[in-house]
Amino acid sequence: MTETLHIIGGGMAGSEAAWQAANMGVPVIIHEMRPKVETFAHRTGDLAEMVCSNSFRSDDDEQNAVGLLHWEMRAANGLIMATADRHRLPAGGALAVDRDPFAASVTAALKKHPLVSVEHGEITQLPTDGHWIIATGPLTSEGLGSAIATETGSDALAFFDAIAPIVYHDSIDMGRAWMQSRYDKGETEEERAAYLNCPMDRDQYETFIDALLAADKTEFHEGETAKYFDGCLPIEVMAERGRETLRHGPMKPVGLTNPHQPDVKPWAVVQLRRDNALGTLYNIVGFQTKMKYGAQTDVFKTIPGLENAQFARLGGIHRNTFLNSPTLLDNRMCLRSRPHIRFAGQITGVEGYVESAAMGLLAGRLAAADMLGRPLQGPPQDTAMGALVHHITGGAEAKTFQPMNVNFGLFRPVDGLKGGRRGRKDRYKAYTDRAKAAWNEWLSQAALDETQSV
């Protein structure tokens, strides 16, 4: 009888790992501490709960590396992407989802699977035997985090993650705001009007920056060094880097026309994205923050259109732990000192929902293959998943290792990009064409190995 695979953590990575392993015929137990043990960011005990943005980012699988990762996960029968597609919300070229039904659907699918069970409770020590995947994500509990740090011989690396606020739609002044995706991007009228926009003139922008810089903010414990992942910087940290930083970042006014004043170009624009299917909630795009709650409401209500805003959730900040994976993990995501333990998700040093789920997909498949006696080689480096796992398990410099989103900078150059194929668009298309062929070949070989071993 096949042994059981134990997975600690029921987030994106743990859920996807469980799905992949169970579909290969391996019994799985997901150990999820919620709701018995709560975290700063979670609200429920559901698996795959989205605690920050509700977006899986770009869905363009020909010109964007994360869109290519979407494609690879769909091709591998990924649960996270299939569920995201079913609960998709209009978001221009991005894949945004209705977060609560999404998590509920992932939870239901896993609990319905005959080879998957879920046990709620905290695990605080590293297992000494069996087959395990640790996918505890950025909010690894203090007990387990300490056990990991003791095993690895050093303190866990850490940075800080921030969460953006969510606003009730009916409290937004649509006499000042309007609906439009940047550059009217999207195939349908609904997608082309997927974002809610609040314009600012120069004086309003300067007033906002002044308020942002002066606001009360969360203080760190003495001795903590505040490192942030660049893709999730608090807005006040961006503002501290220069008064124009936000206007050239999440508040850039390009590609938008205010129908209330079509002849007036906004100096800056705050965008909000639908957060649920009903359209009753909108999150403020790129507005992760470490401001204290009272300061948030004061500062955000200086934004035109949000003067009377009511908040379903205010922003916040939390510590995010991750491994120095180039030193600690082998190329099959096993802990070198304890090969029966694999790691997956954000704790490995990837950043983002999609990247976390992708590492779960690989860890689940690799673990199941080992348990079934047909070891599986990792995916080719020319695939998005292969490039990402290569980066975190050896491609990155260990001394300066920091969390990383998937990007084409992790890909090996494509030969023959000369003459008329020098442009970025052609280069990215070449990367994705090569990756898709390599990914399909890897999936086919894995299926063949499975058939031959039966």
N, C-alpha and C positions, 0 to 999 in steps of 0.2 A: 504494500500500500504506500502511496506517495506521502512523504512527510508534509507537514504544514509549514507554509511560509507566514511568518509573523511580520506585520508592518506597523511600526510605531508612528502615528500621525495620520489623520484622515483629511488632510488638505488636498490641494490639486495633485501633488506628486504621489501621496499615499493612495489616493483614490484611483488614479490612473494605473499605478503599479499593481494594485489589487485586481483591477479589471483585466489587465493584460495577462497576469499570471493565472488567474482563474480560467480565462478563456483558453489557456494552454493545458488545462486539466489539473492544476495544482490547487489544493485547498488553501484558503487564505483566512487569517484572522487579522482584522484591523483593530489596533489598540488606540483608541482616541480618548484623551482625558476629558474633553468637554462632553456634556455640560457639568460633570462632577467637579472639575477643576476649570475655572474660568480664566480667560486672558483679558488683557486690556482692550483688545480690538474686536474680539468675537462677540456676537449677540445670541447665537443659537448653538445647538449641539449638532447641527447638520454637517455632513461631510462636504468638502469643497466649498465652504463658505467664503465669499469674496469680502475681504475686510478693508480694501482700499478702493481703487477704481473699479468700475464695472466693465472695463474695456480690455479686450485681448489685443488691442492695437491693430495695426494694418492687416487687412485680409488680402492684400495684393501678393499673389504667389509668383509673380514674374519680376517685380522690381523692389521687393522688400524682403529682408531676411526673415522677419517674424512671420510674414505671410507665407513664406516657403515652409517654415516650421509648422504652420497650420496645415498646409497641404500634406506634409509627411505624416502628421498625426492622423489626419483623416484617412490616408491610404493604409495606415496600420490599425484601422478600426478603433481609434481612440475614443474613449468615453467622454472625456472633457470636451473635445471639439464637437462631437455629435450632439451633446447636450446643449452646448453653446449655440449651435445652429438652430436648434429647436426653440430656443428662447431669445433669439436675436432681436435687437432693437435697432431702429434707424440710427446710423452714426456715420453717414458719408461713406468713406472707404474703409472705416474701421469695423471691427467685430465687437460690438457692445451687447451686453445681455441683461435681462431682467434678473437681478442677482438672487432674490429669494426663491422664485420658482426653479432657477438653475440649480441651486444647492439642493433643494428638495428633490429634484429629479435625479441628480447624481446619487443622493442617499438612497432613494427608492430603488434605483437600478442595481446598486451594489447589494442592498439587503435582500433583493429578490433573487439574486444569483445563487444557485444551489451550492456553490463552492465557497461562498464568502459569508463570513460572520463578523459582527462588530462587537467589541467588548469595550465598555467605557470605564476608564480608570487610568491613573497616572503610573508610568513606569519610570523609576528613578535611577536604575542601575543598568549598565551594559550587560546584555545576555552573554552567558559563557558558552552556550552551545546552541545547536539548531540552525535555522536559516532565517535571517532577519534583514529587514530594510528599515533604516531610520530616516523618516521623512517629516521631521517635526517642524521644519520651516523656521521663519524668523522669530517665532515666539516659543522656542524650545524652553521647557520648564527649567527652573533653577536647579532642581535635583539632577535631571538627566544632563543638563548642560555642564554641571560640575563633574559628573562621571566621565563625560566625553573629554573635558579639559584634562582631567587626571590621566586618562588613557593616552592622550596625544602628547603629554609631556609639556604642555604650555597652555596658557590662557587662550580661550577661544577668541578669534578675531571678532570684532564687532563694529557695526556702524548703526546709524539711527535712521529709522523710517518714519515718514510723516503721512498723515491721512488728511484728505481734503473734505470740506464740509458738504452737506447735502441740504438743499433748499426746497420748500414746498412751492410747487408751481403757482398755485393760486395766490401766493403772496408776492409774486413778481409783477411789477408794473409794465404791462405789455404796451402801454402808450409810449414808453421810452425804449424798451427792448424789442427785438425782432428775431424771427427764425430764419436761419440760413447757414448752410455748410460753407466752409471756406472754399472759394472759387466755384461754388455751386456743385461741389463734387458729389456724385451719386448717380445711380441709374434711374431712380424713380423720383417723383416729386417729394415724396416723404423723406427720402435720403438727402435730397438737396436742401431740405429745410430741417435737418436733424439737430442743429445746434441753436441754442438760445443765446443771443448776443446783447451785451450791455456796453454802449459806447461811452468813451470819455474824451473830453477836450483836454488841451494841455494843462489848464489850471486844475481841472478835476484830477488828472493823473498826478500832478505834483502834490496836491493835497493828500491823495491816497498814499503816495510814497512816504510823505512826512509822517502820516498816521501809522503806517506800517513799521517804520523805523523806530518810532517812539513807543510802540505798544509793549505791554508787559508780556514776557515770554517765559516759557518753561525753562527752569534752571537745571543744570546737570549736577550730579553728585560730585563732590570734590574729588579730583583725581581722574575723572572721566574725560576722555578726549572725544569731542563730537566730530565724528566722521560721517559724511552723508554719501549715499549713492547718488551720482550726478543726475540720474534719470528721475529722481524723486526728491529734489531739493525743496526744502520749505521756501515759500515765497519771500519771507523776510531775509533768508540767507542770500537769495538771489539779489534782492534789493540792496543788501549790504555790499555787494560786489560792484555796484554802480547804479545810478538812478535810471539809466536807460535799459538795464538788463531785462527787466520784465517786459518792457515795450518791444523788445526784440526776441522775446521768448513766448511764454503762454499768453501774453496780452498783445501780441502783434496784430495790427489792424489790417493786414494785407488780405486781399481776396474777398472783402466784405463791403457791402453797400447798405447804408442805413436807409430804409424806405421812408422813415419819418423825416429825414433830412438828406435826400439823395445827392445834393450838391455839396454837402459838407463831409470832408474826409475825417473820420475819427482819429484822434491822436493815439488812442489805445482802445482795445476791446477786451472785455472779460467774456469768456465763453462758458456756457453751461451745457452739459450733455444729459439727455434723458437717462434716468437711473432705474426706471421700472416700466413695464408694459402699459400701465394705465396712464403714464405721462404725468403723474401727480408729484414725482420727485425728480429733481435735477441736481447733479453734482457740479461743483465749480471746477472746471478743467485746469489742471496744473496748479491748484491752490492748496497744496499740502502746506501745513502750517504747524509751528510750535507755539503760537500765541496762546495765552490763557483764554479761557472761554469768554469771560466778559469783554476782553479786548477784541476777540474775533467779531462778536456781534457789532461792536462800535465801529471797527474798521471796515467790515464788509458792507455795512449799511451806508457807507459813503459812496458806494458804487451806484451810478445812475440806474434806476430800475429795481434796485434792491433796498431802497430806503425803508421799506416796510417788510422786509424779508423775514420769514419764519423758518427756523432751521430744524430739520428732522434729525440731523446729526452735525455736531461741530467737529472741527479737525482735532488732531492730536498727534503725539509723537511716541514712539516706542523703540526699545533697543532691538536690534536685529543681529543674531549671531550666525556665523558661518565658519566653515573649516578652511584651513590652508590646504585645499585639496591637492594641488600639485605635489605637496610633500606627503600627504597622508593617505591618498587614495590611489589604487592602481587603475589601469585603463579599462577595467571592468567594474569600476566604482566600488570596489571592496576596500575596506579599511586594511591597510597593509599589516598592521599588528594583530588584527583579528579578521581573517578573510571570510569568516562566516557572516560578517556584518557588512551590508552595503549601505551607502547613503544615497539619498535622492532629494531633489527639490532645492529650495533656496539655501538650505544649510550647506550645500556643496559649493556655493559661490556663484550660482546663476541668479539672475534677477528677473522677476516678472512671472505672471501667472503661466504664460505659455511655456517659457523655458523650464519652469518648475515641473509642470505636467509632463513635458518632454523627457526630462531626466527620470521621472517616475515611470514613464512608458518603457524606457530602456532598462532601468533597474528591475522592473517586474519581469520583463522578457528574459533578461540575462539570468536572474535568479531561478526562474521556472525551468529554463533550459538546463541549468546545472543540476537541479533537483531531479529532473527527468532523465539524466544521464546522457544528454546530448548538448554539450557545451556549445554556446553560440558566440561567434566572434562579434565584437561591436560593429556598428555601422561604419561604412567608409568615411574617411575624413572629408570627402568632397560633398557629403550630405550636410544639411543644416545641423542635424543632431550630432553627426560625427564631428563636425567642426567645433561644436560647442563642448562636447565631452572631451575632445582632445585638448581644448584650451584649459579646461578646469583640472584635468588630470595629468598635465605635463607640458602643455604648450605655453602656459603662462609662466612668468617669472615669479617664483615662490616668495621672494623677498618683498615684492611690491603687489602681491595678489590682492585684488579687490573684486567685488561682485560685478558681473558682466551680463548685459543683454546679448542676445544673438545679433550679429551684424556681419556684413560682407567682409569686414576687415579680418575676420577669423578664417576666411576661406583661402585656400591655396590659389595662386594666380591661374588663369585659364590660358593655355597655350594658343597661339594663333590670333590673338586680338590685335591685329595690325590693320593698316590701311583704313578701310571704311568702318572698322569696328572698334574705334578708339574711345568712343563716348561712354559715359557712365551707364546710360540706358542699355547699350549693347553689352557692356561688361556684366551688368546685373542679370540680363537675360541669359547670358552664357553661363553664369554661375547657377542659375535656377534650372536651366535645361540639363546641365551636367549632374546637378544634385538629384533631380527627379529620376533620371536614368539609373543612377547609382543606388538610390533608395529602393526603387522597384526591383532591382537586381538583388539587393540584400533581402528584401521581403520574400522574394521568390526562392532564394537559396535557403532561407530559414524554413519555409514551408516544405521544401524538398527534403531537407534534413529530418524534419518531423515525420514526414511520410515514410522515409526509408528506415527510421528507427522503430517504427511500429511493428 
